[in-house]
Amino acid sequence: MQPLRDTPATPASDEASHAIVAGQLPPQVIRTLTELFGLDLQQWRFIVDLFTETIEQDLASLDQALRDGVDAQIIEASHRIVGSSRMLGHLAIGDAARAIERVAQSVGPYHERAAEMRLNFTHLHALADEFRQQISRCAWPDSAIGG
C-alpha cells in the first residue's frame, strides 16, 4: 500500500491549503513567511505558534511592568514584542509595542505617561487578539489529522 503523500493529488492540495491559510493572515506576514520558508506550511505554523506563545508571555510581562510603573521593565517587554513582531512581519503589532516603548523612554513623571501607555497597551492587546483569532481560523493541513 502506498502512503497518501505519494498520490498525485497532494501537490494540488498543498497549494490549496497554502492559499486558504494565506487568505487568513496579514499580507506582510505572508510575505515574510514565504521569504523564509517558501510554501512549507508546517514551518509557517511552527513560527506562528511560537510567536503567539511568546507574545502572550511578553504581554503578561508588559502588563505587570505597567502596573508596577517600572520604565526599564516596560521598555524591555515592549522591545521584545517589537522585535518578534517585526521579524514575523506583523508591523501593526510591532508599531503598537514601539509606541509604548517610546513613551516609556520619554522624560517626565510616570503618572503623566501611564494613561498613554495603558491606552497603547489596550490597542496592542487587541491587535494580538485579532492575530490569534486569524490563526485559529486557519485551515492548517494537519488540523484534520489525528482528529
DSSP file (Angstrom, degrees, kcal/mol; ACC not computed):
  #  RESIDUE AA STRUCTURE BP1 BP2  ACC     N-H-->O    O-->H-N    N-H-->O    O-->H-N    TCO  KAPPA ALPHA  PHI   PSI    X-CA   Y-CA   Z-CA
    1    1 A M              0   0    0      0, 0.0     0, 0.0     0, 0.0     0, 0.0   0.000 360.0 360.0 360.0 132.0    0.0    0.0    0.0
    2    2 A Q        -     0   0    0      1,-0.1     2,-0.1     2,-0.0     5,-0.0  -0.562 360.0-107.8 -82.3 144.6    1.4    3.4   -1.0
    3    3 A P    >   -     0   0    0      0, 0.0     3,-1.6     0, 0.0     4,-0.2  -0.397  27.4-118.9 -65.8 149.8    1.5    6.3    1.5
    4    4 A L  G >  S+     0   0    0      1,-0.3     3,-1.7     2,-0.2     6,-0.2   0.805 109.0  67.3 -60.3 -30.6   -1.1    9.0    0.9
    5    5 A R  G 3  S+     0   0    0      1,-0.3    -1,-0.3     4,-0.1     5,-0.1   0.673  92.2  61.7 -68.2 -16.0    1.7   11.6    0.4
    6    6 A D  G <  S+     0   0    0     -3,-1.6    -1,-0.3     4,-0.1    -2,-0.2   0.462  79.6 109.7 -87.9  -0.5    2.8    9.9   -2.8
    7    7 A T  S X  S-     0   0    0     -3,-1.7     3,-1.5    -4,-0.2    -3,-0.0  -0.462  78.3-122.3 -76.4 149.1   -0.5   10.5   -4.5
    8    8 A P  T 3> S+     0   0    0      0, 0.0     4,-0.6     0, 0.0    -1,-0.1   0.728 107.1  66.5 -61.8 -21.8   -0.7   13.0   -7.4
    9    9 A A  H 3> S+     0   0    0      1,-0.2     4,-2.4     2,-0.1     5,-0.2   0.697  80.2  81.5 -74.5 -17.5   -3.3   15.0   -5.6
   10   10 A T  H <> S+     0   0    0     -3,-1.5     4,-2.7     1,-0.2     5,-0.2   0.911  88.0  50.0 -59.7 -47.8   -1.0   16.0   -2.8
   11   11 A P  H  > S+     0   0    0      0, 0.0     4,-2.3     0, 0.0    -1,-0.2   0.919 113.2  47.3 -59.3 -40.4    0.7   19.0   -4.5
   12   12 A A  H  X S+     0   0    0     -4,-0.6     4,-2.4     1,-0.2    -2,-0.2   0.908 112.7  48.6 -65.6 -40.0   -2.6   20.4   -5.6
   13   13 A S  H  X S+     0   0    0     -4,-2.4     4,-2.7     2,-0.2    -1,-0.2   0.865 109.9  52.9 -69.1 -33.5   -4.0   20.0   -2.0
   14   14 A D  H  X S+     0   0    0     -4,-2.7     4,-2.6    -5,-0.2    -2,-0.2   0.922 110.5  47.3 -63.4 -43.8   -0.8   21.6   -0.6
   15   15 A E  H  X S+     0   0    0     -4,-2.3     4,-2.3    -5,-0.2    -2,-0.2   0.900 112.8  48.8 -64.1 -40.7   -1.3   24.6   -3.0
   16   16 A A  H  X S+     0   0    0     -4,-2.4     4,-2.3     2,-0.2    -2,-0.2   0.922 111.6  49.3 -65.3 -43.6   -5.0   24.8   -2.0
   17   17 A S  H  X S+     0   0    0     -4,-2.7     4,-2.7     1,-0.2     5,-0.2   0.915 110.6  51.2 -60.2 -43.3   -4.1   24.7    1.7
   18   18 A H  H  X S+     0   0    0     -4,-2.6     4,-3.0     1,-0.2     5,-0.2   0.926 109.8  49.0 -60.3 -45.5   -1.5   27.4    1.2
   19   19 A A  H  X S+     0   0    0     -4,-2.3     4,-1.6     2,-0.2    -1,-0.2   0.891 112.1  48.8 -62.7 -40.1   -4.0   29.6   -0.5
   20   20 A I  H  < S+     0   0    0     -4,-2.3     4,-0.4     2,-0.2    -2,-0.2   0.946 115.2  43.0 -65.9 -48.0   -6.5   29.1    2.3
   21   21 A V  H >X S+     0   0    0     -4,-2.7     3,-1.7     1,-0.2     4,-0.7   0.928 112.3  53.8 -63.1 -45.2   -4.0   29.8    5.1
   22   22 A A  H >< S+     0   0    0     -4,-3.0     3,-0.6     1,-0.3    -1,-0.2   0.822 102.4  59.4 -60.6 -31.3   -2.6   32.8    3.2
   23   23 A G  T 3< S+     0   0    0     -4,-1.6    -1,-0.3     1,-0.2    -2,-0.2   0.643 104.1  51.5 -71.9 -13.4   -6.0   34.3    2.9
   24   24 A Q  T <4 S+     0   0    0     -3,-1.7    -1,-0.2    -4,-0.4    -2,-0.2   0.631 100.9  69.6 -96.1 -16.6   -6.4   34.4    6.6
   25   25 A L  S << S-     0   0    0     -4,-0.7     5,-0.1    -3,-0.6   106,-0.0  -0.679  93.1 -88.4-108.7 156.2   -3.2   36.2    7.6
   26   26 A P    >>  -     0   0    0      0, 0.0     4,-2.1     0, 0.0     3,-0.5  -0.321  40.2-119.8 -59.2 142.1   -1.9   39.8    7.1
   27   27 A P  H 3> S+     0   0    0      0, 0.0     4,-2.6     0, 0.0     5,-0.2   0.852 111.5  52.6 -55.1 -40.4   -0.2   40.2    3.7
   28   28 A Q  H 3> S+     0   0    0      1,-0.2     4,-2.4     2,-0.2     5,-0.2   0.874 108.2  51.4 -66.8 -34.8    3.2   41.3    5.2
   29   29 A V  H <> S+     0   0    0     -3,-0.5     4,-2.9     2,-0.2     5,-0.2   0.920 110.0  50.1 -64.4 -43.2    3.2   38.2    7.4
   30   30 A I  H  X S+     0   0    0     -4,-2.1     4,-2.7     2,-0.2     5,-0.2   0.923 110.5  49.9 -59.8 -45.6    2.6   36.0    4.4
   31   31 A R  H  X S+     0   0    0     -4,-2.6     4,-2.5     2,-0.2    -2,-0.2   0.928 112.9  46.3 -59.9 -45.1    5.4   37.8    2.5
   32   32 A T  H  X S+     0   0    0     -4,-2.4     4,-2.2     2,-0.2     5,-0.2   0.943 114.0  46.7 -64.3 -48.2    7.8   37.2    5.4
   33   33 A L  H  X S+     0   0    0     -4,-2.9     4,-3.1    55,-0.3     5,-0.3   0.894 113.4  49.7 -61.6 -39.6    6.8   33.6    5.9
   34   34 A T  H  X S+     0   0    0     -4,-2.7     4,-2.1    -5,-0.2    -1,-0.2   0.912 110.4  49.9 -66.2 -42.5    7.1   32.9    2.2
   35   35 A E  H  < S+     0   0    0     -4,-2.5    -2,-0.2    -5,-0.2    -1,-0.2   0.893 119.8  37.5 -61.5 -39.1   10.6   34.6    2.1
   36   36 A L  H  < S+     0   0    0     -4,-2.2    -2,-0.2    -5,-0.2    -1,-0.2   0.885 137.0  11.3 -80.2 -40.5   11.8   32.5    5.0
   37   37 A F  H >< S-     0   0    0     -4,-3.1     3,-1.9     1,-0.4    -3,-0.2   0.282  83.2-141.4-128.5   9.0   10.1   29.1    4.4
   38   38 A G  T 3< S-     0   0    0     -4,-2.1    -1,-0.4    -5,-0.3    -2,-0.1  -0.431  74.3 -28.7  62.3-133.2    8.6   29.1    0.9
   39   39 A L  T 3  S+     0   0    0     -2,-0.1     2,-1.3     4,-0.0    -1,-0.2   0.140  94.7 133.2-102.9  18.7    5.3   27.3    0.9
   40   40 A D    <>  -     0   0    0     -3,-1.9     4,-2.0     1,-0.2     3,-0.4  -0.559  32.2-176.1 -75.6  93.7    6.2   25.0    3.8
   41   41 A L  H  > S+     0   0    0     -2,-1.3     4,-2.7     1,-0.2    -1,-0.2   0.751  78.6  62.1 -67.1 -24.5    3.0   25.3    5.9
   42   42 A Q  H  > S+     0   0    0      2,-0.2     4,-2.2     1,-0.2    -1,-0.2   0.921 107.8  43.7 -65.3 -41.8    4.4   23.2    8.7
   43   43 A Q  H  > S+     0   0    0     -3,-0.4     4,-2.5     2,-0.2     5,-0.2   0.900 112.2  53.6 -67.6 -40.5    7.2   25.7    9.2
   44   44 A W  H  X S+     0   0    0     -4,-2.0     4,-2.9     1,-0.2     5,-0.2   0.952 110.9  46.1 -56.3 -50.0    4.7   28.6    8.9
   45   45 A R  H  X S+     0   0    0     -4,-2.7     4,-3.0     1,-0.2     5,-0.3   0.907 110.5  52.8 -63.7 -41.4    2.6   27.0   11.7
   46   46 A F  H  X S+     0   0    0     -4,-2.2     4,-2.4     2,-0.2    -1,-0.2   0.942 114.0  42.5 -57.7 -48.4    5.6   26.4   13.9
   47   47 A I  H  X S+     0   0    0     -4,-2.5     4,-2.7     2,-0.2    -2,-0.2   0.913 115.4  48.6 -66.8 -43.4    6.7   30.0   13.7
   48   48 A V  H  X S+     0   0    0     -4,-2.9     4,-2.5    -5,-0.2    -2,-0.2   0.917 113.4  47.2 -64.2 -43.2    3.2   31.4   14.1
   49   49 A D  H  X S+     0   0    0     -4,-3.0     4,-2.3    -5,-0.2    -2,-0.2   0.913 112.5  49.8 -64.0 -42.0    2.5   29.2   17.1
   50   50 A L  H  X S+     0   0    0     -4,-2.4     4,-2.6    -5,-0.3    -2,-0.2   0.917 111.3  49.8 -61.2 -43.8    5.9   30.2   18.6
   51   51 A F  H  X S+     0   0    0     -4,-2.7     4,-3.1     1,-0.2     5,-0.2   0.932 110.6  48.6 -60.7 -47.0    5.1   33.8   18.0
   52   52 A T  H  X S+     0   0    0     -4,-2.5     4,-1.5     1,-0.2    -1,-0.2   0.879 113.2  47.6 -66.1 -36.3    1.7   33.6   19.6
   53   53 A E  H  X S+     0   0    0     -4,-2.3     4,-1.7     2,-0.2    -1,-0.2   0.929 114.9  46.3 -65.9 -44.5    3.0   31.8   22.7
   54   54 A T  H  X S+     0   0    0     -4,-2.6     4,-2.6     1,-0.2    -2,-0.2   0.910 110.5  51.3 -65.7 -43.5    5.9   34.3   23.1
   55   55 A I  H  X S+     0   0    0     -4,-3.1     4,-2.9     1,-0.2     5,-0.2   0.857 105.6  57.0 -67.0 -32.2    3.7   37.3   22.7
   56   56 A E  H  X S+     0   0    0     -4,-1.5     4,-2.0    -5,-0.2    -1,-0.2   0.943 110.8  43.5 -59.8 -46.7    1.3   36.0   25.3
   57   57 A Q  H  X S+     0   0    0     -4,-1.7     4,-2.3     1,-0.2    -2,-0.2   0.915 115.3  48.5 -64.7 -43.4    4.2   35.9   27.8
   58   58 A D  H  X S+     0   0    0     -4,-2.6     4,-2.6     1,-0.2    -2,-0.2   0.867 109.5  52.0 -68.0 -36.2    5.5   39.2   26.7
   59   59 A L  H  X S+     0   0    0     -4,-2.9     4,-2.7     2,-0.2    -1,-0.2   0.898 109.9  49.7 -65.3 -39.5    2.1   40.9   27.0
   60   60 A A  H  X S+     0   0    0     -4,-2.0     4,-2.2    -5,-0.2    -2,-0.2   0.915 112.6  47.4 -64.2 -42.2    1.8   39.5   30.5
   61   61 A S  H  X S+     0   0    0     -4,-2.3     4,-2.4     2,-0.2    -2,-0.2   0.907 113.3  48.4 -64.1 -41.7    5.2   40.9   31.4
   62   62 A L  H  X S+     0   0    0     -4,-2.6     4,-2.5     2,-0.2    -2,-0.2   0.910 109.8  51.6 -66.3 -42.2    4.4   44.2   29.9
   63   63 A D  H  X S+     0   0    0     -4,-2.7     4,-2.1     1,-0.2    -1,-0.2   0.923 111.9  46.9 -59.7 -44.9    1.1   44.4   31.7
   64   64 A Q  H  X S+     0   0    0     -4,-2.2     4,-2.5     1,-0.2    -2,-0.2   0.910 111.2  51.5 -64.6 -41.9    2.8   43.7   35.0
   65   65 A A  H  X>S+     0   0    0     -4,-2.4     4,-1.6     1,-0.2     5,-1.5   0.883 109.3  50.6 -62.9 -38.5    5.5   46.3   34.3
   66   66 A L  H  <5S+     0   0    0     -4,-2.5    -1,-0.2     2,-0.2    -2,-0.2   0.903 111.3  47.8 -65.7 -40.6    2.9   48.9   33.5
   67   67 A R  H  <5S+     0   0    0     -4,-2.1    -2,-0.2     1,-0.2    -1,-0.2   0.880 114.6  46.4 -65.8 -37.0    1.1   48.1   36.8
   68   68 A D  H  <5S-     0   0    0     -4,-2.5    -1,-0.2    -5,-0.2    -2,-0.2   0.718 103.7-134.8 -77.6 -21.1    4.4   48.3   38.7
   69   69 A G  T  <5 +     0   0    0     -4,-1.6     2,-0.8     1,-0.2    -3,-0.2   0.844  50.2 149.6  71.6  34.2    5.4   51.5   36.9
   70   70 A V     >< -     0   0    0     -5,-1.5     4,-2.2     1,-0.2     3,-0.4  -0.866  32.6-163.4-106.3 104.8    8.9   50.5   36.1
   71   71 A D  H  > S+     0   0    0     -2,-0.8     4,-3.0     1,-0.2     5,-0.2   0.878  87.4  55.3 -55.0 -43.6   10.1   52.1   32.9
   72   72 A A  H  > S+     0   0    0      1,-0.2     4,-2.2     2,-0.2    -1,-0.2   0.895 111.0  44.9 -60.6 -40.0   13.1   49.8   32.4
   73   73 A Q  H  > S+     0   0    0     -3,-0.4     4,-2.5     2,-0.2     5,-0.2   0.861 112.8  51.4 -71.5 -35.3   10.8   46.7   32.5
   74   74 A I  H  X S+     0   0    0     -4,-2.2     4,-2.6    -9,-0.2     5,-0.3   0.932 111.5  47.6 -64.4 -45.6    8.2   48.3   30.2
   75   75 A I  H  X S+     0   0    0     -4,-3.0     4,-2.3    -5,-0.2    -2,-0.2   0.925 113.3  48.1 -61.5 -45.6   10.9   49.1   27.7
   76   76 A E  H  X S+     0   0    0     -4,-2.2     4,-1.9    -5,-0.2    -2,-0.2   0.941 115.1  43.4 -62.6 -48.8   12.3   45.6   27.9
   77   77 A A  H  X S+     0   0    0     -4,-2.5     4,-1.6     1,-0.2    -2,-0.2   0.922 116.5  46.1 -65.7 -44.2    9.0   43.9   27.5
   78   78 A S  H  X S+     0   0    0     -4,-2.6     4,-2.4    -5,-0.2    -1,-0.2   0.878 110.1  54.9 -67.5 -35.2    7.7   46.2   24.7
   79   79 A H  H  X S+     0   0    0     -4,-2.3     4,-2.6    -5,-0.3    -1,-0.2   0.880 104.5  53.7 -66.1 -37.3   11.0   45.9   22.9
   80   80 A R  H  X S+     0   0    0     -4,-1.9     4,-2.4     2,-0.2     5,-0.2   0.912 110.3  47.6 -61.2 -41.2   10.8   42.1   22.8
   81   81 A I  H  X S+     0   0    0     -4,-1.6     4,-2.4     2,-0.2     5,-0.3   0.906 110.1  52.6 -66.9 -41.2    7.3   42.4   21.3
   82   82 A V  H  X S+     0   0    0     -4,-2.4     4,-2.4     1,-0.2     5,-0.2   0.954 112.3  45.7 -56.5 -50.6    8.7   44.9   18.7
   83   83 A G  H  X S+     0   0    0     -4,-2.6     4,-2.1     1,-0.2    -2,-0.2   0.932 115.5  42.8 -62.2 -49.8   11.5   42.6   17.7
   84   84 A S  H  X S+     0   0    0     -4,-2.4     4,-1.7     1,-0.2    -1,-0.2   0.879 115.0  50.8 -68.1 -35.9    9.4   39.4   17.4
   85   85 A S  H  X>S+     0   0    0     -4,-2.4     5,-2.4    -5,-0.2     4,-1.3   0.917 112.0  45.8 -67.0 -42.9    6.6   41.2   15.6
   86   86 A R  H  <5S+     0   0    0     -4,-2.4    -1,-0.2    -5,-0.3    -2,-0.2   0.856 109.6  54.5 -71.1 -33.3    8.8   42.8   13.1
   87   87 A M  H  <5S+     0   0    0     -4,-2.1    -1,-0.2    -5,-0.2    -2,-0.2   0.875 111.7  45.7 -65.0 -35.4   10.7   39.5   12.4
   88   88 A L  H  <5S-     0   0    0     -4,-1.7   -55,-0.3    -5,-0.2    -1,-0.2   0.735 118.0-116.2 -75.7 -22.7    7.3   37.9   11.7
   89   89 A G  T  <5S+     0   0    0     -4,-1.3     2,-1.5     1,-0.2    -3,-0.2   0.556  71.4 136.2  96.9   9.6    6.3   40.8    9.5
   90   90 A H     >< +     0   0    0     -5,-2.4     4,-2.0    -6,-0.2     3,-0.2  -0.669  24.1 172.6 -91.6  85.2    3.4   41.9   11.7
   91   91 A L  H  >  +     0   0    0     -2,-1.5     4,-3.0     1,-0.2     5,-0.2   0.822  69.2  59.4 -66.4 -34.1    4.2   45.6   11.5
   92   92 A A  H  > S+     0   0    0      2,-0.2     4,-2.2     1,-0.2    -1,-0.2   0.922 108.8  44.1 -64.0 -43.7    1.0   46.8   13.2
   93   93 A I  H  > S+     0   0    0      2,-0.2     4,-2.2     1,-0.2     5,-0.2   0.927 115.1  49.7 -65.2 -43.7    1.8   44.8   16.4
   94   94 A G  H  X S+     0   0    0     -4,-2.0     4,-2.2     1,-0.2    -2,-0.2   0.903 111.2  48.7 -61.1 -41.7    5.4   46.0   16.3
   95   95 A D  H  X S+     0   0    0     -4,-3.0     4,-1.9     2,-0.2    -1,-0.2   0.886 110.0  51.6 -66.1 -39.0    4.3   49.6   15.8
   96   96 A A  H  X S+     0   0    0     -4,-2.2     4,-1.2    -5,-0.2    -2,-0.2   0.904 112.5  45.5 -65.7 -40.5    1.9   49.4   18.7
   97   97 A A  H  X S+     0   0    0     -4,-2.2     4,-2.3     1,-0.2    -2,-0.2   0.879 109.9  55.3 -68.8 -36.8    4.6   48.0   21.0
   98   98 A R  H  X S+     0   0    0     -4,-2.2     4,-2.7     1,-0.2    -2,-0.2   0.855 101.6  58.1 -64.6 -34.2    7.0   50.6   19.8
   99   99 A A  H  X S+     0   0    0     -4,-1.9     4,-1.8     2,-0.2    -1,-0.2   0.899 108.3  45.9 -62.2 -40.1    4.6   53.3   20.8
  100  100 A I  H  X S+     0   0    0     -4,-1.2     4,-2.5     2,-0.2    -2,-0.2   0.923 111.5  52.1 -66.3 -44.2    4.7   52.0   24.4
  101  101 A E  H  X S+     0   0    0     -4,-2.3     4,-1.7     1,-0.2    -2,-0.2   0.912 108.3  51.1 -58.9 -44.2    8.4   51.8   24.3
  102  102 A R  H  X S+     0   0    0     -4,-2.7     4,-0.7     1,-0.2    -1,-0.2   0.910 110.8  47.7 -61.8 -43.0    8.8   55.4   23.1
  103  103 A V  H >< S+     0   0    0     -4,-1.8     3,-0.9     1,-0.2    -1,-0.2   0.914 110.4  51.9 -65.7 -41.3    6.5   56.7   25.9
  104  104 A A  H 3< S+     0   0    0     -4,-2.5    -1,-0.2     1,-0.2    -2,-0.2   0.818 110.3  50.0 -63.9 -29.4    8.4   54.7   28.5
  105  105 A Q  H 3< S+     0   0    0     -4,-1.7    -1,-0.2    -5,-0.2    -2,-0.2   0.599  93.8  99.4 -83.2 -11.6   11.7   56.2   27.2
  106  106 A S  S << S-     0   0    0     -3,-0.9     2,-0.3    -4,-0.7     7,-0.1  -0.270  78.9-105.6 -77.0 164.0   10.4   59.7   27.4
  107  107 A V  S    S+     0   0    0      6,-0.0    -1,-0.1    -2,-0.0    -2,-0.1  -0.647  70.1  72.7 -90.8 143.3   11.1   62.1   30.2
  108  108 A G  S    S-     0   0    0     -2,-0.3     5,-0.1     5,-0.0    -2,-0.0  -0.571  85.6 -46.8 136.8 163.2    8.5   63.0   32.8
  109  109 A P    >>  -     0   0    0      0, 0.0     3,-1.2     0, 0.0     4,-0.9  -0.299  50.2-125.3 -61.0 141.9    6.7   61.6   35.8
  110  110 A Y  H >> S+     0   0    0      1,-0.3     4,-2.0     2,-0.2     3,-1.4   0.901 107.9  59.3 -56.2 -44.9    5.4   58.1   35.3
  111  111 A H  H 34 S+     0   0    0      1,-0.3     4,-0.5     2,-0.2    -1,-0.3   0.756 102.9  54.1 -61.1 -23.3    1.9   59.1   36.3
  112  112 A E  H <4 S+     0   0    0     -3,-1.2    -1,-0.3     1,-0.2     4,-0.2   0.731 117.0  36.3 -79.8 -22.2    1.8   61.6   33.4
  113  113 A R  H <X S+     0   0    0     -3,-1.4     4,-2.1    -4,-0.9    -2,-0.2   0.604  96.5  84.8-101.5 -16.1    2.8   59.0   30.9
  114  114 A A  H  X S+     0   0    0     -4,-2.0     4,-2.7     1,-0.2     5,-0.2   0.872  86.4  52.3 -60.2 -43.2    0.9   56.0   32.3
  115  115 A A  H  > S+     0   0    0     -4,-0.5     4,-2.4     1,-0.2    -1,-0.2   0.906 110.5  48.3 -63.1 -41.5   -2.5   56.7   30.7
  116  116 A E  H  > S+     0   0    0     -4,-0.2     4,-2.4     2,-0.2    -1,-0.2   0.918 113.2  47.6 -65.3 -42.1   -1.0   56.9   27.2
  117  117 A M  H  X S+     0   0    0     -4,-2.1     4,-2.4     2,-0.2    -2,-0.2   0.907 111.8  50.1 -65.0 -40.3    1.0   53.7   27.7
  118  118 A R  H  X S+     0   0    0     -4,-2.7     4,-2.2     2,-0.2    -2,-0.2   0.901 110.8  49.6 -65.3 -40.9   -2.1   51.9   29.1
  119  119 A L  H  X S+     0   0    0     -4,-2.4     4,-1.9     2,-0.2    -2,-0.2   0.921 112.4  47.5 -62.3 -44.6   -4.2   53.1   26.0
  120  120 A N  H  X S+     0   0    0     -4,-2.4     4,-2.7     1,-0.2    -2,-0.2   0.871 109.6  54.2 -64.2 -36.4   -1.4   51.9   23.7
  121  121 A F  H  X S+     0   0    0     -4,-2.4     4,-3.1     2,-0.2     5,-0.2   0.905 105.4  52.7 -64.5 -40.9   -1.3   48.6   25.6
  122  122 A T  H  X S+     0   0    0     -4,-2.2     4,-2.0     2,-0.2    -1,-0.2   0.915 111.8  46.2 -60.0 -43.2   -5.1   48.1   25.1
  123  123 A H  H  X S+     0   0    0     -4,-1.9     4,-2.2     2,-0.2    -2,-0.2   0.926 113.1  49.5 -64.2 -45.7   -4.6   48.7   21.3
  124  124 A L  H  X S+     0   0    0     -4,-2.7     4,-2.3     1,-0.2    -2,-0.2   0.923 110.6  49.9 -59.4 -46.2   -1.6   46.3   21.3
  125  125 A H  H  X S+     0   0    0     -4,-3.1     4,-2.5     1,-0.2    -1,-0.2   0.892 109.2  52.1 -62.4 -39.8   -3.5   43.6   23.1
  126  126 A A  H  X S+     0   0    0     -4,-2.0     4,-2.4    -5,-0.2    -1,-0.2   0.898 109.4  49.7 -63.3 -40.6   -6.5   44.0   20.7
  127  127 A L  H  X S+     0   0    0     -4,-2.2     4,-2.2     2,-0.2    -2,-0.2   0.909 111.4  48.5 -64.3 -41.8   -4.1   43.5   17.7
  128  128 A A  H  X S+     0   0    0     -4,-2.3     4,-2.4     2,-0.2    -2,-0.2   0.906 111.6  49.8 -65.1 -41.4   -2.6   40.4   19.3
  129  129 A D  H  X S+     0   0    0     -4,-2.5     4,-2.3     2,-0.2    -2,-0.2   0.910 109.7  51.5 -62.2 -42.3   -6.1   39.0   20.0
  130  130 A E  H  X S+     0   0    0     -4,-2.4     4,-2.3     1,-0.2    -2,-0.2   0.912 110.0  49.0 -60.9 -42.7   -7.1   39.7   16.4
  131  131 A F  H  X S+     0   0    0     -4,-2.2     4,-2.6     2,-0.2    -2,-0.2   0.915 109.3  52.0 -65.1 -42.3   -4.0   37.8   15.1
  132  132 A R  H  X S+     0   0    0     -4,-2.4     4,-2.3     1,-0.2    -1,-0.2   0.897 109.8  50.3 -59.9 -39.5   -4.7   34.9   17.4
  133  133 A Q  H  X S+     0   0    0     -4,-2.3     4,-1.3     2,-0.2    -1,-0.2   0.906 109.2  50.8 -65.2 -41.1   -8.3   34.8   16.0
  134  134 A Q  H  X S+     0   0    0     -4,-2.3     4,-0.6     1,-0.2     3,-0.4   0.928 111.3  48.7 -60.6 -43.8   -6.9   34.8   12.5
  135  135 A I  H >< S+     0   0    0     -4,-2.6     3,-1.1     1,-0.2    -2,-0.2   0.898 107.3  54.8 -63.0 -41.1   -4.6   31.9   13.3
  136  136 A S  H 3< S+     0   0    0     -4,-2.3    -1,-0.2     1,-0.3    -2,-0.2   0.770 106.4  52.6 -66.6 -24.0   -7.4   29.9   14.9
  137  137 A R  H 3< S+     0   0    0     -4,-1.3    -1,-0.3    -3,-0.4    -2,-0.2   0.582  84.6 111.9 -85.7 -10.1   -9.4   30.2   11.7
  138  138 A C    <<  -     0   0    0     -3,-1.1     2,-1.4    -4,-0.6  -117,-0.1  -0.401  67.4-137.9 -67.2 137.3   -6.6   28.9    9.5
  139  139 A A        -     0   0    0   -122,-0.2  -118,-0.2    -2,-0.1    -1,-0.1  -0.624  27.1-166.0 -93.0  74.4   -7.2   25.5    8.0
  140  140 A W    >   -     0   0    0     -2,-1.4     3,-2.1     1,-0.1     4,-0.3  -0.356  28.0-117.8 -61.9 142.6   -3.7   24.2    8.6
  141  141 A P  G >  S+     0   0    0      0, 0.0     3,-0.6     0, 0.0    -1,-0.1   0.808 112.0  46.4 -55.5 -34.2   -3.1   21.0    6.6
  142  142 A D  G >  S+     0   0    0      1,-0.2     3,-0.9     2,-0.1    -2,-0.1   0.430  83.6  94.9 -90.5   3.0   -2.6   18.8    9.6
  143  143 A S  G <  S+     0   0    0     -3,-2.1    -1,-0.2     1,-0.3    -3,-0.0   0.744  87.7  47.0 -68.6 -20.6   -5.6   20.1   11.5
  144  144 A A  G X  S+     0   0    0     -3,-0.6     3,-0.9    -4,-0.3     2,-0.3   0.575  94.0  97.4 -92.1 -10.3   -7.8   17.2   10.2
  145  145 A I  T <  S+     0   0    0     -3,-0.9    -3,-0.0     1,-0.2     0, 0.0  -0.585  93.1   6.5 -81.6 137.6   -5.1   14.6   11.0
  146  146 A G  T 3         0   0    0     -2,-0.3    -1,-0.2     1,-0.1    -2,-0.1   0.546 360.0 360.0  74.5   7.2   -5.5   12.7   14.2
  147  147 A G    <         0   0    0     -3,-0.9    -2,-0.1     0, 0.0    -1,-0.1   0.464 360.0 360.0 -87.1 360.0   -8.9   14.2   15.0
